Amino acid sequence: MLAHGSGSSARPRGGGAERLLRFLLISAAILLTFDTVALARRMSLFRLPGEMDDTEMARRGGYAVALQLRRLAGKAGVEDVPYVRDALARLDTAIGLAASPAEVAQVLCAEAREAEEATSLARAGLATWSPEEQERLARQDLRRLQEEVRALREELARLREEAGVSELAGPGVIVQAYDAEDGYRSREIVHERDIKEILNLLFYAGAKGAEVSGQRIIAQSSVRCAGPVILVNQQLVPVNPVIIKAVGEPGALRHALAEIGQRFARDGKKLEIREESVVTLAAYKRR
């Protein structure tokens, strides 16, 4: 009896431990399953039933914008204007056909803007104007745009001339810089520093452009001596004289060179300056 009783009481204790262990394993499996589901959802590997994907969420946002535009048109009393109504309808259709969030964004950039512009035109009263008035307005806008294009082209041409990438002509001066006769000492020869100083003085005096012996001077131009020769824009140029042309107000340009001309004379060199009604500068050529 005692042995039987002892065996009976041991089995329930062992069965309870097994049930506890089974419960813990099941709980761990459930938690692991939930963690796996949460991780997969966070990585967008699947979606829960009834949950919207990214494209549908973008469409919802697009429809909200379209609804706001329709409300604005309604408040302005122009929702039934044909071209406003058509623009709003095109917006709704385009949002519905968008296949990705990027396409929804493109629709909002294009169709939504057109709907907004149509509403603005209708609010301005264009919808009540006669076809003749609308045509007159269109012609005025066309003339205005043509004038703006003409002004932009003139400005572009002016900038190209001043930048040196196109030919420039106008009143100016032609400067000829000579070495001293039979000169051999450094100060008796026209060097790169002399040419640079002449160019700087001309530009300070308002020159619109300049060239040295046929080489147009631009912002990236270089002037340097290489032994007995002078290189401008890395090209060998004739010397004695070095010929410098500049376009600008001739009197101001001549006056700007007066002091350096006197210094040339003291060193035996010569600086001849001739005012011209028309000086033509060649366009800069990339080598």
Residue frames relative to the residue before (quaternion, step in Angstrom):
aa qw qx qy qz dx dy dz
M 1.0000 0.0000 0.0000 0.0000 0.00 0.00 0.00
L 0.6697 0.4950 -0.3093 0.4591 3.58 0.92 -0.89
A 0.6589 0.5048 -0.3134 0.4612 3.57 0.96 -0.89
H 0.6522 0.5163 -0.3172 0.4556 3.57 1.00 -0.83
G 0.6528 0.5173 -0.3089 0.4593 3.54 1.00 -0.83
S 0.6572 0.5100 -0.3253 0.4496 3.56 0.97 -0.84
G 0.6527 0.5064 -0.3238 0.4612 3.60 1.01 -0.78
S 0.6430 0.5303 -0.3334 0.4406 3.59 0.98 -0.77
S 0.6952 0.4733 -0.2918 0.4555 3.60 0.91 -0.82
A 0.6221 0.5527 -0.3495 0.4306 3.67 1.11 -0.53
R 0.6484 0.5504 -0.3327 0.4074 3.64 0.95 -0.82
P 0.6472 0.5022 -0.3508 0.4537 3.64 0.87 -0.73
R 0.6421 0.5143 -0.3513 0.4469 3.59 0.98 -0.75
G 0.6567 0.4960 -0.3141 0.4733 3.59 0.99 -0.80
G 0.6497 0.5155 -0.3241 0.4551 3.62 0.95 -0.78
G 0.6331 0.5315 -0.3333 0.4535 3.63 1.03 -0.70
A 0.6451 0.5114 -0.3236 0.4665 3.58 0.97 -0.75
E 0.6459 0.5134 -0.3259 0.4616 3.57 1.02 -0.81
R 0.6538 0.5013 -0.3237 0.4652 3.57 0.96 -0.83
L 0.6394 0.5207 -0.3294 0.4599 3.62 0.99 -0.76
L 0.6563 0.5054 -0.3077 0.4681 3.56 0.98 -0.87
R 0.6453 0.5142 -0.3205 0.4652 3.57 1.02 -0.88
F 0.6391 0.5310 -0.3223 0.4535 3.57 1.00 -0.83
L 0.6631 0.5039 -0.3051 0.4619 3.58 0.94 -0.88
L 0.6505 0.5116 -0.3192 0.4617 3.59 1.00 -0.82
I 0.6519 0.5031 -0.3150 0.4719 3.58 0.98 -0.84
S 0.6461 0.5192 -0.3216 0.4578 3.59 0.98 -0.84
A 0.6527 0.5081 -0.3133 0.4666 3.56 0.97 -0.86
A 0.6456 0.5186 -0.3250 0.4568 3.57 1.02 -0.82
I 0.6419 0.5185 -0.3199 0.4655 3.58 1.02 -0.84
L 0.6609 0.5003 -0.3092 0.4661 3.58 0.92 -0.90
L 0.6432 0.5176 -0.3194 0.4651 3.57 1.01 -0.85
T 0.6371 0.5256 -0.3238 0.4614 3.56 1.04 -0.80
F 0.6555 0.5052 -0.3082 0.4691 3.59 0.93 -0.88
D 0.6506 0.5095 -0.3195 0.4637 3.58 0.96 -0.87
T 0.6488 0.5180 -0.3171 0.4586 3.58 1.00 -0.84
V 0.6464 0.5133 -0.3110 0.4711 3.57 0.99 -0.88
A 0.6677 0.5024 -0.3077 0.4551 3.58 0.91 -0.93
L 0.6552 0.5044 -0.3151 0.4659 3.58 0.98 -0.85
A 0.6617 0.4991 -0.3119 0.4646 3.59 0.93 -0.86
R 0.6431 0.5117 -0.3280 0.4658 3.59 1.01 -0.74
R 0.6489 0.5155 -0.3220 0.4577 3.55 0.98 -0.86
M 0.6998 0.4359 -0.2613 0.5019 3.61 1.10 -0.67
S 0.4388 -0.7284 0.4281 0.3060 3.60 1.33 0.19
L 0.2965 0.7597 -0.5241 0.2454 3.58 1.06 0.78
F 0.7770 -0.0309 -0.0121 0.6286 3.58 1.23 -0.35
R 0.3070 -0.7308 0.5765 0.1984 3.55 -1.28 0.20
L 0.5315 -0.6258 0.4715 0.3219 3.50 -1.17 0.62
P 0.6375 -0.5351 0.3738 0.4093 3.60 -1.11 0.54
G 0.8201 0.2151 -0.1900 0.4950 3.55 -0.90 1.01
E 0.5461 0.6170 -0.4056 0.3957 3.60 1.27 -0.08
M 0.4288 -0.7080 0.5028 0.2491 3.64 -0.98 0.88
D 0.3812 -0.6802 0.5647 0.2702 3.56 -1.16 0.62
D 0.7435 -0.4244 0.2747 0.4377 3.58 -1.33 0.13
T 0.6515 0.5219 -0.3240 0.4453 3.58 0.97 -0.83
E 0.6643 0.4986 -0.3094 0.4631 3.57 0.94 -0.87
M 0.6306 0.5195 -0.3376 0.4674 3.57 1.03 -0.73
A 0.6395 0.5132 -0.3252 0.4710 3.58 1.04 -0.79
R 0.6293 0.5268 -0.3365 0.4617 3.58 1.02 -0.81
R 0.6273 0.5360 -0.3436 0.4486 3.59 0.94 -0.85
G 0.6544 0.5041 -0.3099 0.4708 3.57 0.98 -0.84
G 0.6418 0.5251 -0.3174 0.4600 3.57 1.04 -0.82
Y 0.6560 0.4999 -0.3139 0.4703 3.57 0.96 -0.83
A 0.6095 0.5429 -0.3588 0.4528 3.59 1.10 -0.63
V 0.6349 0.5086 -0.3238 0.4831 3.58 1.05 -0.77
A 0.6538 0.5157 -0.3120 0.4576 3.58 0.93 -0.91
L 0.6423 0.5196 -0.3210 0.4630 3.57 1.01 -0.81
Q 0.6453 0.5162 -0.3247 0.4601 3.57 0.98 -0.79
L 0.6475 0.5075 -0.3169 0.4720 3.60 1.00 -0.80
R 0.6418 0.5148 -0.3240 0.4670 3.57 1.03 -0.77
R 0.6408 0.5152 -0.3274 0.4656 3.58 1.02 -0.74
L 0.6387 0.5202 -0.3275 0.4628 3.58 1.00 -0.80
A 0.6463 0.5072 -0.3166 0.4742 3.56 0.99 -0.85
G 0.6498 0.5204 -0.3187 0.4531 3.57 1.02 -0.80
K 0.6572 0.5068 -0.3153 0.4602 3.57 0.95 -0.85
A 0.6871 0.4640 -0.2785 0.4847 3.56 1.09 -0.69
G 0.4537 -0.7147 0.4307 0.3127 3.57 1.27 -0.15
V 0.6031 0.5719 -0.3562 0.4270 3.61 1.18 0.46
E 0.3455 0.7707 -0.4860 0.2247 3.61 1.23 0.20
D 0.7229 0.4341 -0.2466 0.4777 3.60 1.07 -0.67
V 0.4134 0.6666 -0.5044 0.3610 3.61 1.22 0.15
P 0.5679 -0.6613 0.3515 0.3416 3.62 -0.65 1.05
Y 0.7467 0.4062 -0.2720 0.4511 3.60 0.64 -0.98
V 0.5851 0.5309 -0.3779 0.4827 3.61 1.23 -0.35
R 0.6492 0.5163 -0.3096 0.4649 3.56 0.94 -0.91
D 0.6659 0.4992 -0.3080 0.4610 3.59 0.94 -0.86
A 0.6483 0.5210 -0.3236 0.4511 3.60 0.96 -0.82
L 0.6609 0.4923 -0.3063 0.4764 3.60 0.97 -0.82
A 0.6416 0.5140 -0.3274 0.4658 3.59 1.02 -0.74
R 0.6378 0.5179 -0.3290 0.4655 3.60 0.98 -0.81
L 0.6264 0.5424 -0.3340 0.4494 3.57 1.04 -0.77
D 0.6616 0.4992 -0.3103 0.4656 3.60 0.89 -0.93
T 0.6669 0.5096 -0.3055 0.4496 3.58 0.89 -0.92
A 0.6737 0.5039 -0.3003 0.4495 3.57 0.88 -0.93
I 0.6262 0.5195 -0.3435 0.4690 3.62 1.03 -0.73
G 0.6730 0.5085 -0.3003 0.4454 3.58 0.93 -0.87
L 0.7040 0.4539 -0.2645 0.4779 3.59 1.09 -0.65
A 0.4836 0.6751 -0.4438 0.3368 3.61 1.20 -0.26
A 0.2644 -0.8066 0.5184 0.1041 3.57 -0.83 1.04
S 0.7826 0.1607 -0.1051 0.5922 3.60 1.24 0.00
P 0.6491 -0.5037 0.3804 0.4246 3.58 -1.20 0.29
A 0.6188 0.5460 -0.3479 0.4450 3.60 1.05 -0.70
E 0.6592 0.4939 -0.3118 0.4736 3.59 0.99 -0.79
V 0.6033 0.5359 -0.3588 0.4691 3.59 1.06 -0.65
A 0.6470 0.5157 -0.3161 0.4642 3.59 0.97 -0.85
Q 0.6418 0.5162 -0.3245 0.4651 3.60 1.00 -0.80
V 0.6301 0.5326 -0.3310 0.4580 3.57 1.01 -0.82
L 0.6734 0.4943 -0.3038 0.4580 3.57 0.90 -0.89
C 0.6415 0.5190 -0.3296 0.4588 3.60 1.08 -0.65
A 0.7613 0.3740 -0.1972 0.4917 3.58 1.01 -0.79
E 0.7781 0.3688 -0.2067 0.4645 3.58 0.37 -1.25
A 0.6522 0.5092 -0.3338 0.4516 3.60 0.94 -0.80
R 0.6336 0.5200 -0.3350 0.4647 3.57 1.03 -0.73
E 0.6439 0.5149 -0.3285 0.4609 3.59 0.97 -0.79
A 0.6493 0.5119 -0.3214 0.4616 3.57 0.99 -0.82
E 0.6485 0.5103 -0.3172 0.4674 3.57 1.01 -0.80
E 0.6601 0.4977 -0.3121 0.4681 3.60 0.97 -0.83
A 0.6321 0.5271 -0.3363 0.4577 3.58 1.00 -0.77
T 0.6460 0.5130 -0.3167 0.4682 3.57 1.00 -0.81
S 0.6518 0.5170 -0.3156 0.4564 3.57 0.98 -0.85
L 0.6483 0.5121 -0.3198 0.4638 3.59 0.98 -0.82
A 0.6648 0.5015 -0.3086 0.4596 3.54 0.95 -0.89
R 0.6424 0.5167 -0.3243 0.4639 3.59 1.01 -0.78
A 0.6531 0.5196 -0.3143 0.4524 3.59 1.10 -0.64
G 0.5970 -0.6108 0.3451 0.3892 3.55 1.28 -0.10
L 0.4005 0.7363 -0.4738 0.2701 3.58 1.26 0.03
A 0.6123 0.5821 -0.3575 0.3980 3.56 1.07 -0.66
T 0.7074 0.4530 -0.2667 0.4724 3.59 1.13 -0.56
W 0.5397 0.6346 -0.4037 0.3781 3.59 1.26 -0.10
S 0.5271 -0.6224 0.4776 0.3266 3.52 -1.16 0.58
P 0.6586 -0.4989 0.3698 0.4249 3.62 -1.21 0.34
E 0.6320 0.5344 -0.3397 0.4468 3.59 1.04 -0.73
E 0.6599 0.4989 -0.3110 0.4680 3.58 1.00 -0.84
Q 0.6412 0.5200 -0.3213 0.4640 3.55 1.01 -0.80
E 0.6472 0.5096 -0.3184 0.4691 3.59 1.00 -0.78
R 0.6341 0.5268 -0.3314 0.4588 3.56 1.00 -0.82
L 0.6513 0.5085 -0.3112 0.4695 3.57 0.97 -0.88
A 0.6446 0.5243 -0.3223 0.4536 3.58 0.96 -0.84
R 0.6494 0.5092 -0.3170 0.4674 3.59 1.01 -0.80
Q 0.6295 0.5247 -0.3319 0.4672 3.56 1.03 -0.76
D 0.6543 0.5019 -0.3108 0.4726 3.56 0.95 -0.87
L 0.6392 0.5290 -0.3284 0.4514 3.58 0.99 -0.81
R 0.6610 0.4939 -0.3111 0.4716 3.58 0.92 -0.86
R 0.6393 0.5223 -0.3316 0.4567 3.56 1.00 -0.80
L 0.6686 0.4942 -0.3024 0.4661 3.58 0.93 -0.87
Q 0.6343 0.5236 -0.3334 0.4609 3.58 1.01 -0.76
E 0.6443 0.5118 -0.3185 0.4706 3.57 1.02 -0.78
E 0.6417 0.5140 -0.3237 0.4683 3.58 1.00 -0.78
V 0.6400 0.5137 -0.3237 0.4708 3.59 1.00 -0.82
R 0.6451 0.5193 -0.3239 0.4575 3.59 0.94 -0.87
A 0.6653 0.4985 -0.3064 0.4637 3.59 0.93 -0.90
L 0.6506 0.5113 -0.3203 0.4612 3.59 1.00 -0.78
R 0.6429 0.5145 -0.3273 0.4636 3.58 1.01 -0.76
E 0.6409 0.5109 -0.3247 0.4720 3.59 1.00 -0.79
E 0.6569 0.5032 -0.3137 0.4656 3.57 0.96 -0.84
L 0.6347 0.5228 -0.3251 0.4670 3.58 1.03 -0.81
A 0.6458 0.5128 -0.3206 0.4661 3.59 0.97 -0.87
R 0.6517 0.5159 -0.3183 0.4558 3.59 0.96 -0.86
L 0.6683 0.4984 -0.3003 0.4634 3.58 0.94 -0.88
R 0.6325 0.5242 -0.3310 0.4643 3.58 1.05 -0.75
E 0.6390 0.5182 -0.3259 0.4657 3.58 1.01 -0.79
E 0.7067 0.4571 -0.2730 0.4660 3.57 0.83 -0.98
A 0.6501 0.5003 -0.3204 0.4737 3.60 1.11 -0.60
G 0.5112 -0.6853 0.3918 0.3399 3.57 1.26 -0.31
V 0.5692 0.6244 -0.3841 0.3724 3.60 1.21 -0.01
S 0.7428 0.2347 -0.2184 0.5877 3.59 1.25 0.15
E 0.6515 -0.5294 0.3704 0.3975 3.57 -1.24 0.48
L 0.1196 -0.7806 0.6117 0.0473 3.55 -1.13 0.76
A 0.0036 -0.7993 0.5999 -0.0342 3.58 -0.85 0.96
G 0.3359 0.7197 -0.5624 0.2301 3.54 -1.13 0.69
P 0.6948 -0.4328 0.3321 0.4686 3.59 -1.24 -0.01
G 0.2050 0.7864 -0.5616 0.1552 3.55 -1.07 0.64
V 0.5004 -0.6288 0.4989 0.3246 3.54 -1.22 -0.58
I 0.2086 -0.7133 0.6494 0.1610 3.51 -1.36 0.42
V 0.1322 -0.8058 0.5771 0.0133 3.54 -0.65 1.20
Q 0.0874 -0.7781 0.6205 0.0421 3.57 -0.97 0.90
A 0.1297 -0.8052 0.5782 0.0244 3.56 -0.64 1.19
Y 0.1116 -0.8154 0.5680 0.0024 3.57 -0.60 1.27
D 0.4810 -0.6000 0.5497 0.3263 3.53 -1.27 0.56
A 0.5997 -0.5212 0.4467 0.4113 3.56 -1.28 0.27
E 0.5447 -0.6201 0.4457 0.3466 3.56 -1.00 0.74
D 0.8311 0.0163 -0.0907 0.5484 3.54 -0.76 1.15
G 0.3767 0.7411 -0.4825 0.2758 3.57 1.17 0.45
Y 0.0569 -0.8037 0.5920 0.0178 3.56 -1.08 0.72
R 0.5789 0.5682 -0.3850 0.4402 3.57 1.23 -0.35
S 0.6818 -0.5319 0.3160 0.3904 3.56 -1.18 0.62
R 0.7136 0.4624 -0.2757 0.4483 3.59 0.84 -0.92
E 0.6446 0.5229 -0.3207 0.4564 3.60 1.25 -0.25
I 0.6691 0.4560 -0.2754 0.5182 3.58 1.33 -0.04
V 0.4661 -0.6595 0.5127 0.2915 3.57 -1.07 0.79
H 0.1013 -0.8105 0.5769 0.0099 3.55 -0.60 1.20
E 0.7195 -0.4248 0.3252 0.4427 3.55 -1.35 0.07
R 0.6314 0.5373 -0.3537 0.4330 3.61 0.99 -0.72
D 0.6178 0.5353 -0.3468 0.4599 3.60 1.09 -0.66
I 0.6666 0.4979 -0.3005 0.4663 3.57 0.93 -0.92
K 0.6535 0.5091 -0.3172 0.4616 3.59 0.93 -0.85
E 0.6538 0.5079 -0.3223 0.4591 3.59 0.97 -0.82
I 0.6334 0.5212 -0.3335 0.4646 3.59 0.98 -0.80
L 0.6610 0.5048 -0.3069 0.4628 3.58 0.91 -0.91
N 0.6553 0.5115 -0.3204 0.4543 3.60 0.88 -0.88
L 0.6585 0.5042 -0.3149 0.4615 3.58 0.92 -0.87
L 0.6443 0.5213 -0.3259 0.4549 3.59 0.98 -0.80
F 0.6874 0.4678 -0.2902 0.4737 3.58 0.89 -0.89
Y 0.6183 0.5296 -0.3486 0.4644 3.60 1.04 -0.69
A 0.6886 0.4744 -0.2729 0.4758 3.58 1.11 -0.68
G 0.6696 -0.5468 0.2892 0.4113 3.59 1.25 0.20
A 0.3182 0.7505 -0.5234 0.2482 3.61 1.15 0.36
K 0.3794 -0.7327 0.5255 0.2076 3.57 -0.96 0.92
G 0.7898 -0.0894 0.0699 0.6028 3.54 1.22 -0.42
A 0.0729 -0.7936 0.6031 0.0326 3.56 -1.25 0.39
E 0.0814 -0.7666 0.6320 0.0794 3.52 -1.32 0.34
V 0.2466 -0.7457 0.6019 0.1442 3.55 -1.23 0.55
S 0.8345 -0.1663 0.0623 0.5216 3.54 -0.53 1.24
G 0.7793 -0.3632 0.1652 0.4832 3.56 0.85 1.03
Q 0.6360 0.5047 -0.3340 0.4788 3.61 1.26 -0.13
R 0.3495 -0.7583 0.5148 0.1945 3.58 -0.49 1.21
I 0.3372 -0.7424 0.5504 0.1793 3.54 -0.97 0.92
I 0.0018 0.7744 -0.6317 0.0354 3.55 -0.82 1.09
A 0.7519 -0.4007 0.2598 0.4544 3.57 -1.29 0.03
Q 0.7489 0.3913 -0.2153 0.4896 3.61 1.06 -0.71
S 0.3940 0.7446 -0.4701 0.2635 3.60 1.23 0.13
S 0.1846 -0.7575 0.6164 0.1099 3.54 -1.26 0.56
V 0.0742 -0.7523 0.6532 0.0417 3.53 -1.18 0.73
R 0.2156 0.7870 -0.5519 0.1718 3.59 -0.61 1.08
C 0.4317 -0.6649 0.5468 0.2693 3.50 -1.29 0.50
A 0.0621 -0.7541 0.6525 0.0413 3.53 -1.15 0.70
G 0.7803 -0.1673 0.0714 0.5983 3.55 0.21 1.28
P 0.8183 -0.2250 0.1661 0.5022 3.59 -0.80 -0.95
V 0.6786 0.4733 -0.2960 0.4774 3.63 1.23 -0.05
I 0.3276 -0.7169 0.5818 0.2008 3.53 -1.34 0.36
L 0.1746 -0.7731 0.6054 0.0728 3.56 -0.97 0.96
V 0.0370 -0.7618 0.6468 0.0037 3.56 -0.95 0.96
N 0.8097 -0.0101 -0.0641 0.5832 3.58 -0.65 1.13
Q 0.6428 -0.5561 0.2857 0.4427 3.55 1.12 0.85
Q 0.6022 0.5366 -0.3614 0.4678 3.59 1.24 0.35
L 0.4827 -0.6589 0.5004 0.2873 3.55 -1.02 0.86
V 0.0970 -0.8057 0.5835 0.0327 3.60 -0.82 0.97
P 0.5755 -0.5868 0.4333 0.3697 3.61 -1.16 0.54
V 0.1667 -0.7801 0.5961 0.0911 3.57 -1.15 0.64
N 0.8306 0.2515 -0.1930 0.4577 3.52 -1.43 0.21
P 0.3566 -0.5092 -0.6735 0.4000 1.51 0.89 2.30
V 0.4055 -0.5900 0.6192 0.3224 3.47 -1.46 0.25
I 0.1951 -0.8092 0.5478 0.0842 3.57 -0.63 1.14
I 0.0612 -0.7915 0.6079 -0.0154 3.54 -0.71 1.16
K 0.1040 -0.7848 0.6098 0.0383 3.57 -0.84 1.04
A 0.0017 -0.7923 0.6101 -0.0100 3.55 -1.09 0.69
V 0.2733 -0.7355 0.6002 0.1552 3.56 -1.14 0.75
G 0.4095 0.6678 -0.5322 0.3211 3.53 -0.80 1.08
E 0.7087 -0.3986 0.3199 0.4864 3.57 -1.25 -0.24
P 0.4403 -0.7555 0.4028 0.2702 3.63 -0.28 1.22
G 0.6668 0.5176 -0.3184 0.4314 3.60 0.85 -0.93
A 0.6682 0.4969 -0.3006 0.4649 3.57 0.93 -0.89
L 0.6534 0.5120 -0.3192 0.4573 3.58 0.98 -0.81
R 0.6484 0.5063 -0.3227 0.4681 3.59 0.94 -0.85
H 0.6573 0.5183 -0.3136 0.4484 3.58 0.89 -0.92
A 0.6418 0.5479 -0.3302 0.4229 3.60 0.99 -0.79
L 0.7228 0.4364 -0.2412 0.4785 3.60 1.15 -0.57
A 0.3828 0.7618 -0.4642 0.2402 3.59 1.25 0.00
E 0.6999 0.4829 -0.2888 0.4400 3.60 0.78 -0.99
I 0.6844 0.4628 -0.3061 0.4730 3.59 0.86 -0.88
G 0.5855 0.5654 -0.3710 0.4471 3.60 1.14 -0.53
Q 0.6439 0.5074 -0.3154 0.4780 3.58 1.04 -0.77
R 0.6512 0.5065 -0.3208 0.4653 3.59 0.99 -0.76
F 0.5895 0.5488 -0.3573 0.4729 3.56 1.07 -0.73
A 0.6729 0.5127 -0.3032 0.4386 3.59 0.84 -0.99
R 0.6464 0.5224 -0.3305 0.4472 3.63 0.96 -0.79
D 0.7143 0.4234 -0.2478 0.4990 3.59 1.13 -0.68
G 0.5891 -0.5980 0.3657 0.4020 3.59 1.25 0.11
K 0.5500 0.5896 -0.4016 0.4343 3.60 1.28 -0.05
K 0.2823 -0.7646 0.5578 0.1566 3.57 -1.24 0.26
L 0.0953 -0.7760 0.6229 0.0277 3.54 -1.03 0.91
E 0.0839 -0.8027 0.5903 0.0104 3.56 -0.43 1.24
I 0.0798 -0.7951 0.6011 0.0035 3.57 -0.84 1.01
R 0.0320 -0.8046 0.5924 -0.0254 3.53 -0.75 1.10
E 0.3173 -0.7415 0.5609 0.1869 3.56 -0.78 1.03
E 0.0790 -0.7976 0.5979 0.0089 3.56 -1.00 0.89
S 0.4909 -0.6548 0.4890 0.3018 3.58 -1.11 0.69
V 0.7863 0.0829 -0.0498 0.6102 3.57 1.17 -0.59
V 0.0056 0.7592 -0.6496 0.0399 3.54 -0.81 1.11
T 0.1626 -0.8001 0.5733 0.0690 3.58 -0.80 1.01
L 0.1653 -0.7831 0.5963 0.0619 3.55 -0.82 1.08
A 0.4343 -0.7000 0.5031 0.2613 3.56 -0.89 0.92
A 0.5421 -0.6001 0.4724 0.3506 3.56 -1.23 0.46
Y 0.5465 -0.5964 0.4682 0.3556 3.55 -1.13 0.61
K 0.1486 -0.7837 0.6004 0.0574 3.56 -0.96 0.94
R 0.3485 -0.7359 0.5472 0.1938 3.52 -0.76 1.13
R 0.2963 -0.7656 0.5485 0.1587 3.56 -0.80 1.03
